[in-house]
Amino acid sequence: MAAKIEKERAAIREEELKLAERKKRLTEREAEERASAMAKSVLTKLDSDRLEALLSRMKTLGIEEVEKRLLA
């Protein structure tokens, strides 16, 4: 009986490790896709001073306010 329970625990641990690895790969893929989208954006055309000022302003306003203003 105890051996069956231990086997089940081991199987669950193995599944958890596989799931954790899948989550890690998904997170990495999402980050790569965000970086790719940023590389294709108009922001890459700005000089560094202007980009820094824009990002600072976006940080101050918050993403919701920036989106609201862009959609207005």
HTML snippet that shows the backbone in 3Dmol.js (N, CA, C, O; Angstrom):
<script src="https://3Dmol.org/build/3Dmol-min.js"></script>
<div id="view" style="width:600px;height:400px;position:relative"></div>
<script>
const pdb = `
ATOM      1  N   MET A   1       0.814  -1.192   0.000  1.00  0.00           N
ATOM      2  CA  MET A   1       0.000   0.000   0.000  1.00  0.00           C
ATOM      3  C   MET A   1       0.866   1.268   0.000  1.00  0.00           C
ATOM      4  O   MET A   1       0.630   2.184  -0.787  1.00  0.00           O
ATOM      5  N   ALA A   2       1.859   1.312   0.881  1.00  0.00           N
ATOM      6  CA  ALA A   2       2.727   2.483   0.978  1.00  0.00           C
ATOM      7  C   ALA A   2       3.539   2.671  -0.300  1.00  0.00           C
ATOM      8  O   ALA A   2       3.817   3.799  -0.708  1.00  0.00           O
ATOM      9  N   ALA A   3       3.912   1.570  -0.919  1.00  0.00           N
ATOM     10  CA  ALA A   3       4.681   1.659  -2.161  1.00  0.00           C
ATOM     11  C   ALA A   3       3.854   2.300  -3.268  1.00  0.00           C
ATOM     12  O   ALA A   3       4.372   3.093  -4.054  1.00  0.00           O
ATOM     13  N   LYS A   4       2.573   1.960  -3.332  1.00  0.00           N
ATOM     14  CA  LYS A   4       1.691   2.554  -4.351  1.00  0.00           C
ATOM     15  C   LYS A   4       1.538   4.055  -4.121  1.00  0.00           C
ATOM     16  O   LYS A   4       1.550   4.846  -5.064  1.00  0.00           O
ATOM     17  N   ILE A   5       1.396   4.425  -2.873  1.00  0.00           N
ATOM     18  CA  ILE A   5       1.253   5.851  -2.549  1.00  0.00           C
ATOM     19  C   ILE A   5       2.536   6.595  -2.906  1.00  0.00           C
ATOM     20  O   ILE A   5       2.485   7.684  -3.478  1.00  0.00           O
ATOM     21  N   GLU A   6       3.669   6.020  -2.575  1.00  0.00           N
ATOM     22  CA  GLU A   6       4.952   6.649  -2.897  1.00  0.00           C
ATOM     23  C   GLU A   6       5.139   6.765  -4.404  1.00  0.00           C
ATOM     24  O   GLU A   6       5.652   7.774  -4.888  1.00  0.00           O
ATOM     25  N   LYS A   7       4.730   5.750  -5.146  1.00  0.00           N
ATOM     26  CA  LYS A   7       4.814   5.812  -6.619  1.00  0.00           C
ATOM     27  C   LYS A   7       3.946   6.946  -7.145  1.00  0.00           C
ATOM     28  O   LYS A   7       4.351   7.689  -8.039  1.00  0.00           O
ATOM     29  N   GLU A   8       2.756   7.069  -6.587  1.00  0.00           N
ATOM     30  CA  GLU A   8       1.838   8.134  -7.014  1.00  0.00           C
ATOM     31  C   GLU A   8       2.429   9.503  -6.702  1.00  0.00           C
ATOM     32  O   GLU A   8       2.350  10.417  -7.523  1.00  0.00           O
ATOM     33  N   ARG A   9       3.017   9.644  -5.525  1.00  0.00           N
ATOM     34  CA  ARG A   9       3.667  10.920  -5.170  1.00  0.00           C
ATOM     35  C   ARG A   9       4.807  11.239  -6.142  1.00  0.00           C
ATOM     36  O   ARG A   9       4.963  12.385  -6.564  1.00  0.00           O
ATOM     37  N   ALA A  10       5.585  10.244  -6.488  1.00  0.00           N
ATOM     38  CA  ALA A  10       6.695  10.440  -7.427  1.00  0.00           C
ATOM     39  C   ALA A  10       6.171  10.848  -8.801  1.00  0.00           C
ATOM     40  O   ALA A  10       6.746  11.719  -9.454  1.00  0.00           O
ATOM     41  N   ALA A  11       5.084  10.223  -9.237  1.00  0.00           N
ATOM     42  CA  ALA A  11       4.491  10.556 -10.532  1.00  0.00           C
ATOM     43  C   ALA A  11       3.978  11.995 -10.520  1.00  0.00           C
ATOM     44  O   ALA A  11       4.146  12.725 -11.496  1.00  0.00           O
ATOM     45  N   ILE A  12       3.362  12.393  -9.432  1.00  0.00           N
ATOM     46  CA  ILE A  12       2.852  13.766  -9.313  1.00  0.00           C
ATOM     47  C   ILE A  12       4.012  14.759  -9.332  1.00  0.00           C
ATOM     48  O   ILE A  12       3.935  15.786 -10.006  1.00  0.00           O
ATOM     49  N   ARG A  13       5.092  14.459  -8.595  1.00  0.00           N
ATOM     50  CA  ARG A  13       6.269  15.346  -8.607  1.00  0.00           C
ATOM     51  C   ARG A  13       6.830  15.489 -10.012  1.00  0.00           C
ATOM     52  O   ARG A  13       7.216  16.582 -10.427  1.00  0.00           O
ATOM     53  N   GLU A  14       6.872  14.387 -10.740  1.00  0.00           N
ATOM     54  CA  GLU A  14       7.383  14.418 -12.114  1.00  0.00           C
ATOM     55  C   GLU A  14       6.489  15.282 -13.008  1.00  0.00           C
ATOM     56  O   GLU A  14       6.988  16.065 -13.816  1.00  0.00           O
ATOM     57  N   GLU A  15       5.177  15.139 -12.864  1.00  0.00           N
ATOM     58  CA  GLU A  15       4.248  15.957 -13.643  1.00  0.00           C
ATOM     59  C   GLU A  15       4.390  17.432 -13.286  1.00  0.00           C
ATOM     60  O   GLU A  15       4.326  18.297 -14.159  1.00  0.00           O
ATOM     61  N   GLU A  16       4.584  17.718 -11.991  1.00  0.00           N
ATOM     62  CA  GLU A  16       4.764  19.104 -11.560  1.00  0.00           C
ATOM     63  C   GLU A  16       6.029  19.704 -12.159  1.00  0.00           C
ATOM     64  O   GLU A  16       6.033  20.868 -12.561  1.00  0.00           O
ATOM     65  N   LEU A  17       7.093  18.927 -12.221  1.00  0.00           N
ATOM     66  CA  LEU A  17       8.338  19.411 -12.821  1.00  0.00           C
ATOM     67  C   LEU A  17       8.156  19.692 -14.306  1.00  0.00           C
ATOM     68  O   LEU A  17       8.649  20.696 -14.819  1.00  0.00           O
ATOM     69  N   LYS A  18       7.446  18.803 -14.994  1.00  0.00           N
ATOM     70  CA  LYS A  18       7.179  19.015 -16.420  1.00  0.00           C
ATOM     71  C   LYS A  18       6.339  20.270 -16.625  1.00  0.00           C
ATOM     72  O   LYS A  18       6.608  21.065 -17.526  1.00  0.00           O
ATOM     73  N   LEU A  19       5.320  20.446 -15.783  1.00  0.00           N
ATOM     74  CA  LEU A  19       4.464  21.620 -15.886  1.00  0.00           C
ATOM     75  C   LEU A  19       5.256  22.902 -15.609  1.00  0.00           C
ATOM     76  O   LEU A  19       5.076  23.905 -16.299  1.00  0.00           O
ATOM     77  N   ALA A  20       6.119  22.870 -14.614  1.00  0.00           N
ATOM     78  CA  ALA A  20       6.947  24.038 -14.306  1.00  0.00           C
ATOM     79  C   ALA A  20       7.851  24.387 -15.483  1.00  0.00           C
ATOM     80  O   ALA A  20       8.042  25.563 -15.793  1.00  0.00           O
ATOM     81  N   GLU A  21       8.402  23.377 -16.135  1.00  0.00           N
ATOM     82  CA  GLU A  21       9.244  23.621 -17.305  1.00  0.00           C
ATOM     83  C   GLU A  21       8.432  24.212 -18.456  1.00  0.00           C
ATOM     84  O   GLU A  21       8.901  25.122 -19.139  1.00  0.00           O
ATOM     85  N   ARG A  22       7.223  23.704 -18.674  1.00  0.00           N
ATOM     86  CA  ARG A  22       6.351  24.259 -19.721  1.00  0.00           C
ATOM     87  C   ARG A  22       6.020  25.711 -19.440  1.00  0.00           C
ATOM     88  O   ARG A  22       6.034  26.541 -20.348  1.00  0.00           O
ATOM     89  N   LYS A  23       5.718  26.024 -18.175  1.00  0.00           N
ATOM     90  CA  LYS A  23       5.414  27.409 -17.797  1.00  0.00           C
ATOM     91  C   LYS A  23       6.618  28.304 -18.045  1.00  0.00           C
ATOM     92  O   LYS A  23       6.472  29.430 -18.522  1.00  0.00           O
ATOM     93  N   LYS A  24       7.809  27.805 -17.722  1.00  0.00           N
ATOM     94  CA  LYS A  24       9.031  28.581 -17.937  1.00  0.00           C
ATOM     95  C   LYS A  24       9.238  28.863 -19.420  1.00  0.00           C
ATOM     96  O   LYS A  24       9.550  29.989 -19.807  1.00  0.00           O
ATOM     97  N   ARG A  25       9.062  27.828 -20.253  1.00  0.00           N
ATOM     98  CA  ARG A  25       9.222  28.016 -21.703  1.00  0.00           C
ATOM     99  C   ARG A  25       8.184  28.999 -22.246  1.00  0.00           C
ATOM    100  O   ARG A  25       8.495  29.816 -23.113  1.00  0.00           O
ATOM    101  N   LEU A  26       6.953  28.920 -21.737  1.00  0.00           N
ATOM    102  CA  LEU A  26       5.905  29.842 -22.176  1.00  0.00           C
ATOM    103  C   LEU A  26       6.259  31.279 -21.806  1.00  0.00           C
ATOM    104  O   LEU A  26       6.097  32.189 -22.619  1.00  0.00           O
ATOM    105  N   THR A  27       6.735  31.481 -20.600  1.00  0.00           N
ATOM    106  CA  THR A  27       7.140  32.812 -20.157  1.00  0.00           C
ATOM    107  C   THR A  27       8.262  33.348 -21.035  1.00  0.00           C
ATOM    108  O   THR A  27       8.251  34.518 -21.416  1.00  0.00           O
ATOM    109  N   GLU A  28       9.223  32.503 -21.353  1.00  0.00           N
ATOM    110  CA  GLU A  28      10.328  32.920 -22.223  1.00  0.00           C
ATOM    111  C   GLU A  28       9.827  33.276 -23.617  1.00  0.00           C
ATOM    112  O   GLU A  28      10.268  34.262 -24.207  1.00  0.00           O
ATOM    113  N   ARG A  29       8.904  32.469 -24.142  1.00  0.00           N
ATOM    114  CA  ARG A  29       8.359  32.740 -25.471  1.00  0.00           C
ATOM    115  C   ARG A  29       7.566  34.049 -25.484  1.00  0.00           C
ATOM    116  O   ARG A  29       7.644  34.818 -26.441  1.00  0.00           O
ATOM    117  N   GLU A  30       6.806  34.295 -24.420  1.00  0.00           N
ATOM    118  CA  GLU A  30       6.063  35.553 -24.323  1.00  0.00           C
ATOM    119  C   GLU A  30       7.010  36.743 -24.303  1.00  0.00           C
ATOM    120  O   GLU A  30       6.751  37.754 -24.956  1.00  0.00           O
ATOM    121  N   ALA A  31       8.098  36.632 -23.564  1.00  0.00           N
ATOM    122  CA  ALA A  31       9.084  37.712 -23.493  1.00  0.00           C
ATOM    123  C   ALA A  31       9.721  37.957 -24.858  1.00  0.00           C
ATOM    124  O   ALA A  31       9.939  39.103 -25.250  1.00  0.00           O
ATOM    125  N   GLU A  32      10.018  36.882 -25.578  1.00  0.00           N
ATOM    126  CA  GLU A  32      10.589  37.018 -26.923  1.00  0.00           C
ATOM    127  C   GLU A  32       9.607  37.703 -27.865  1.00  0.00           C
ATOM    128  O   GLU A  32      10.004  38.541 -28.676  1.00  0.00           O
ATOM    129  N   GLU A  33       8.329  37.352 -27.763  1.00  0.00           N
ATOM    130  CA  GLU A  33       7.320  37.968 -28.621  1.00  0.00           C
ATOM    131  C   GLU A  33       7.144  39.450 -28.302  1.00  0.00           C
ATOM    132  O   GLU A  33       6.965  40.268 -29.204  1.00  0.00           O
ATOM    133  N   ARG A  34       7.195  39.794 -27.001  1.00  0.00           N
ATOM    134  CA  ARG A  34       7.108  41.215 -26.622  1.00  0.00           C
ATOM    135  C   ARG A  34       8.309  41.976 -27.166  1.00  0.00           C
ATOM    136  O   ARG A  34       8.162  43.080 -27.690  1.00  0.00           O
ATOM    137  N   ALA A  35       9.490  41.393 -27.043  1.00  0.00           N
ATOM    138  CA  ALA A  35      10.701  42.048 -27.540  1.00  0.00           C
ATOM    139  C   ALA A  35      10.636  42.226 -29.050  1.00  0.00           C
ATOM    140  O   ALA A  35      11.060  43.254 -29.577  1.00  0.00           O
ATOM    141  N   SER A  36      10.109  41.235 -29.738  1.00  0.00           N
ATOM    142  CA  SER A  36       9.969  41.324 -31.191  1.00  0.00           C
ATOM    143  C   SER A  36       8.986  42.425 -31.575  1.00  0.00           C
ATOM    144  O   SER A  36       9.234  43.188 -32.509  1.00  0.00           O
ATOM    145  N   ALA A  37       7.881  42.503 -30.859  1.00  0.00           N
ATOM    146  CA  ALA A  37       6.887  43.553 -31.138  1.00  0.00           C
ATOM    147  C   ALA A  37       7.484  44.931 -30.881  1.00  0.00           C
ATOM    148  O   ALA A  37       7.247  45.866 -31.646  1.00  0.00           O
ATOM    149  N   MET A  38       8.255  45.056 -29.811  1.00  0.00           N
ATOM    150  CA  MET A  38       8.885  46.338 -29.515  1.00  0.00           C
ATOM    151  C   MET A  38       9.894  46.709 -30.600  1.00  0.00           C
ATOM    152  O   MET A  38       9.999  47.874 -30.985  1.00  0.00           O
ATOM    153  N   ALA A  39      10.627  45.726 -31.085  1.00  0.00           N
ATOM    154  CA  ALA A  39      11.623  45.985 -32.120  1.00  0.00           C
ATOM    155  C   ALA A  39      10.975  46.469 -33.414  1.00  0.00           C
ATOM    156  O   ALA A  39      11.591  47.211 -34.178  1.00  0.00           O
ATOM    157  N   LYS A  40       9.742  46.055 -33.660  1.00  0.00           N
ATOM    158  CA  LYS A  40       9.027  46.449 -34.873  1.00  0.00           C
ATOM    159  C   LYS A  40       8.268  47.761 -34.689  1.00  0.00           C
ATOM    160  O   LYS A  40       7.722  48.295 -35.655  1.00  0.00           O
ATOM    161  N   SER A  41       8.224  48.285 -33.475  1.00  0.00           N
ATOM    162  CA  SER A  41       7.398  49.459 -33.198  1.00  0.00           C
ATOM    163  C   SER A  41       8.063  50.755 -33.650  1.00  0.00           C
ATOM    164  O   SER A  41       9.247  50.794 -33.984  1.00  0.00           O
ATOM    165  N   VAL A  42       7.272  51.790 -33.648  1.00  0.00           N
ATOM    166  CA  VAL A  42       7.741  53.118 -34.020  1.00  0.00           C
ATOM    167  C   VAL A  42       8.738  53.655 -32.986  1.00  0.00           C
ATOM    168  O   VAL A  42       9.503  54.573 -33.284  1.00  0.00           O
ATOM    169  N   LEU A  43       8.734  53.101 -31.801  1.00  0.00           N
ATOM    170  CA  LEU A  43       9.639  53.564 -30.750  1.00  0.00           C
ATOM    171  C   LEU A  43      11.105  53.403 -31.129  1.00  0.00           C
ATOM    172  O   LEU A  43      11.955  54.143 -30.632  1.00  0.00           O
ATOM    173  N   THR A  44      11.409  52.462 -31.989  1.00  0.00           N
ATOM    174  CA  THR A  44      12.807  52.262 -32.393  1.00  0.00           C
ATOM    175  C   THR A  44      13.309  53.401 -33.274  1.00  0.00           C
ATOM    176  O   THR A  44      14.515  53.534 -33.483  1.00  0.00           O
ATOM    177  N   LYS A  45      12.407  54.217 -33.786  1.00  0.00           N
ATOM    178  CA  LYS A  45      12.805  55.323 -34.637  1.00  0.00           C
ATOM    179  C   LYS A  45      13.179  56.580 -33.844  1.00  0.00           C
ATOM    180  O   LYS A  45      13.736  57.529 -34.397  1.00  0.00           O
ATOM    181  N   LEU A  46      12.866  56.576 -32.535  1.00  0.00           N
ATOM    182  CA  LEU A  46      13.167  57.739 -31.704  1.00  0.00           C
ATOM    183  C   LEU A  46      14.630  57.756 -31.283  1.00  0.00           C
ATOM    184  O   LEU A  46      15.248  56.710 -31.089  1.00  0.00           O
ATOM    185  N   ASP A  47      15.180  58.981 -31.144  1.00  0.00           N
ATOM    186  CA  ASP A  47      16.529  59.062 -30.590  1.00  0.00           C
ATOM    187  C   ASP A  47      16.441  58.748 -29.098  1.00  0.00           C
ATOM    188  O   ASP A  47      15.357  58.790 -28.515  1.00  0.00           O
ATOM    189  N   SER A  48      17.560  58.438 -28.489  1.00  0.00           N
ATOM    190  CA  SER A  48      17.552  57.929 -27.118  1.00  0.00           C
ATOM    191  C   SER A  48      16.990  58.931 -26.104  1.00  0.00           C
ATOM    192  O   SER A  48      16.299  58.527 -25.169  1.00  0.00           O
ATOM    193  N   ASP A  49      17.271  60.221 -26.269  1.00  0.00           N
ATOM    194  CA  ASP A  49      16.748  61.214 -25.335  1.00  0.00           C
ATOM    195  C   ASP A  49      15.224  61.283 -25.396  1.00  0.00           C
ATOM    196  O   ASP A  49      14.542  61.325 -24.372  1.00  0.00           O
ATOM    197  N   ARG A  50      14.722  61.292 -26.601  1.00  0.00           N
ATOM    198  CA  ARG A  50      13.265  61.369 -26.780  1.00  0.00           C
ATOM    199  C   ARG A  50      12.579  60.110 -26.268  1.00  0.00           C
ATOM    200  O   ARG A  50      11.528  60.184 -25.633  1.00  0.00           O
ATOM    201  N   LEU A  51      13.174  58.955 -26.545  1.00  0.00           N
ATOM    202  CA  LEU A  51      12.624  57.691 -26.069  1.00  0.00           C
ATOM    203  C   LEU A  51      12.615  57.655 -24.546  1.00  0.00           C
ATOM    204  O   LEU A  51      11.624  57.251 -23.938  1.00  0.00           O
ATOM    205  N   GLU A  52      13.709  58.074 -23.936  1.00  0.00           N
ATOM    206  CA  GLU A  52      13.791  58.083 -22.473  1.00  0.00           C
ATOM    207  C   GLU A  52      12.734  59.010 -21.878  1.00  0.00           C
ATOM    208  O   GLU A  52      12.095  58.659 -20.886  1.00  0.00           O
ATOM    209  N   ALA A  53      12.543  60.185 -22.470  1.00  0.00           N
ATOM    210  CA  ALA A  53      11.541  61.123 -21.982  1.00  0.00           C
ATOM    211  C   ALA A  53      10.130  60.541 -22.129  1.00  0.00           C
ATOM    212  O   ALA A  53       9.303  60.672 -21.226  1.00  0.00           O
ATOM    213  N   LEU A  54       9.867  59.907 -23.252  1.00  0.00           N
ATOM    214  CA  LEU A  54       8.554  59.310 -23.480  1.00  0.00           C
ATOM    215  C   LEU A  54       8.273  58.184 -22.482  1.00  0.00           C
ATOM    216  O   LEU A  54       7.188  58.116 -21.905  1.00  0.00           O
ATOM    217  N   LEU A  55       9.237  57.320 -22.287  1.00  0.00           N
ATOM    218  CA  LEU A  55       9.057  56.211 -21.342  1.00  0.00           C
ATOM    219  C   LEU A  55       8.893  56.714 -19.913  1.00  0.00           C
ATOM    220  O   LEU A  55       8.119  56.150 -19.139  1.00  0.00           O
ATOM    221  N   SER A  56       9.613  57.764 -19.566  1.00  0.00           N
ATOM    222  CA  SER A  56       9.474  58.354 -18.243  1.00  0.00           C
ATOM    223  C   SER A  56       8.072  58.914 -18.053  1.00  0.00           C
ATOM    224  O   SER A  56       7.464  58.742 -16.997  1.00  0.00           O
ATOM    225  N   ARG A  57       7.563  59.583 -19.079  1.00  0.00           N
ATOM    226  CA  ARG A  57       6.207  60.140 -19.018  1.00  0.00           C
ATOM    227  C   ARG A  57       5.175  59.033 -18.920  1.00  0.00           C
ATOM    228  O   ARG A  57       4.199  59.153 -18.179  1.00  0.00           O
ATOM    229  N   MET A  58       5.384  57.954 -19.662  1.00  0.00           N
ATOM    230  CA  MET A  58       4.468  56.819 -19.611  1.00  0.00           C
ATOM    231  C   MET A  58       4.469  56.206 -18.217  1.00  0.00           C
ATOM    232  O   MET A  58       3.419  55.815 -17.707  1.00  0.00           O
ATOM    233  N   LYS A  59       5.630  56.123 -17.610  1.00  0.00           N
ATOM    234  CA  LYS A  59       5.728  55.570 -16.259  1.00  0.00           C
ATOM    235  C   LYS A  59       4.979  56.460 -15.270  1.00  0.00           C
ATOM    236  O   LYS A  59       4.298  55.965 -14.372  1.00  0.00           O
ATOM    237  N   THR A  60       5.111  57.775 -15.440  1.00  0.00           N
ATOM    238  CA  THR A  60       4.431  58.716 -14.557  1.00  0.00           C
ATOM    239  C   THR A  60       2.914  58.613 -14.701  1.00  0.00           C
ATOM    240  O   THR A  60       2.191  58.588 -13.705  1.00  0.00           O
ATOM    241  N   LEU A  61       2.441  58.555 -15.932  1.00  0.00           N
ATOM    242  CA  LEU A  61       0.996  58.517 -16.176  1.00  0.00           C
ATOM    243  C   LEU A  61       0.380  57.170 -15.846  1.00  0.00           C
ATOM    244  O   LEU A  61      -0.755  57.105 -15.373  1.00  0.00           O
ATOM    245  N   GLY A  62       1.098  56.119 -16.084  1.00  0.00           N
ATOM    246  CA  GLY A  62       0.545  54.774 -15.925  1.00  0.00           C
ATOM    247  C   GLY A  62      -0.030  54.300 -17.250  1.00  0.00           C
ATOM    248  O   GLY A  62      -0.487  55.106 -18.060  1.00  0.00           O
ATOM    249  N   ILE A  63      -0.006  53.005 -17.467  1.00  0.00           N
ATOM    250  CA  ILE A  63      -0.396  52.449 -18.760  1.00  0.00           C
ATOM    251  C   ILE A  63      -1.864  52.713 -19.092  1.00  0.00           C
ATOM    252  O   ILE A  63      -2.203  52.954 -20.251  1.00  0.00           O
ATOM    253  N   GLU A  64      -2.740  52.670 -18.075  1.00  0.00           N
ATOM    254  CA  GLU A  64      -4.158  52.901 -18.347  1.00  0.00           C
ATOM    255  C   GLU A  64      -4.401  54.306 -18.890  1.00  0.00           C
ATOM    256  O   GLU A  64      -5.156  54.490 -19.844  1.00  0.00           O
ATOM    257  N   GLU A  65      -3.750  55.304 -18.267  1.00  0.00           N
ATOM    258  CA  GLU A  65      -3.907  56.686 -18.716  1.00  0.00           C
ATOM    259  C   GLU A  65      -3.302  56.879 -20.112  1.00  0.00           C
ATOM    260  O   GLU A  65      -3.876  57.584 -20.942  1.00  0.00           O
ATOM    261  N   VAL A  66      -2.164  56.267 -20.369  1.00  0.00           N
ATOM    262  CA  VAL A  66      -1.533  56.381 -21.690  1.00  0.00           C
ATOM    263  C   VAL A  66      -2.444  55.783 -22.750  1.00  0.00           C
ATOM    264  O   VAL A  66      -2.653  56.389 -23.801  1.00  0.00           O
ATOM    265  N   GLU A  67      -2.991  54.593 -22.484  1.00  0.00           N
ATOM    266  CA  GLU A  67      -3.909  53.969 -23.441  1.00  0.00           C
ATOM    267  C   GLU A  67      -5.131  54.850 -23.674  1.00  0.00           C
ATOM    268  O   GLU A  67      -5.562  55.029 -24.813  1.00  0.00           O
ATOM    269  N   LYS A  68      -5.691  55.403 -22.591  1.00  0.00           N
ATOM    270  CA  LYS A  68      -6.877  56.264 -22.700  1.00  0.00           C
ATOM    271  C   LYS A  68      -6.576  57.468 -23.583  1.00  0.00           C
ATOM    272  O   LYS A  68      -7.382  57.834 -24.439  1.00  0.00           O
ATOM    273  N   ARG A  69      -5.430  58.075 -23.377  1.00  0.00           N
ATOM    274  CA  ARG A  69      -5.069  59.252 -24.175  1.00  0.00           C
ATOM    275  C   ARG A  69      -4.801  58.897 -25.628  1.00  0.00           C
ATOM    276  O   ARG A  69      -5.131  59.671 -26.527  1.00  0.00           O
ATOM    277  N   LEU A  70      -4.218  57.758 -25.862  1.00  0.00           N
ATOM    278  CA  LEU A  70      -3.944  57.359 -27.243  1.00  0.00           C
ATOM    279  C   LEU A  70      -5.235  57.028 -27.995  1.00  0.00           C
ATOM    280  O   LEU A  70      -5.325  57.236 -29.205  1.00  0.00           O
ATOM    281  N   LEU A  71      -6.206  56.526 -27.289  1.00  0.00           N
ATOM    282  CA  LEU A  71      -7.471  56.168 -27.917  1.00  0.00           C
ATOM    283  C   LEU A  71      -8.403  57.365 -28.105  1.00  0.00           C
ATOM    284  O   LEU A  71      -9.370  57.292 -28.864  1.00  0.00           O
ATOM    285  N   ALA A  72      -8.106  58.469 -27.406  1.00  0.00           N
ATOM    286  CA  ALA A  72      -8.959  59.671 -27.488  1.00  0.00           C
ATOM    287  C   ALA A  72      -8.855  60.354 -28.823  1.00  0.00           C
ATOM    288  O   ALA A  72      -9.507  61.373 -29.047  1.00  0.00           O
TER     289      ALA A  72
END
`;
const viewer = $3Dmol.createViewer("view");
viewer.addModel(pdb, "pdb");
viewer.setStyle({}, {cartoon: {color: "spectrum"}});
viewer.zoomTo();
viewer.render();
</script>
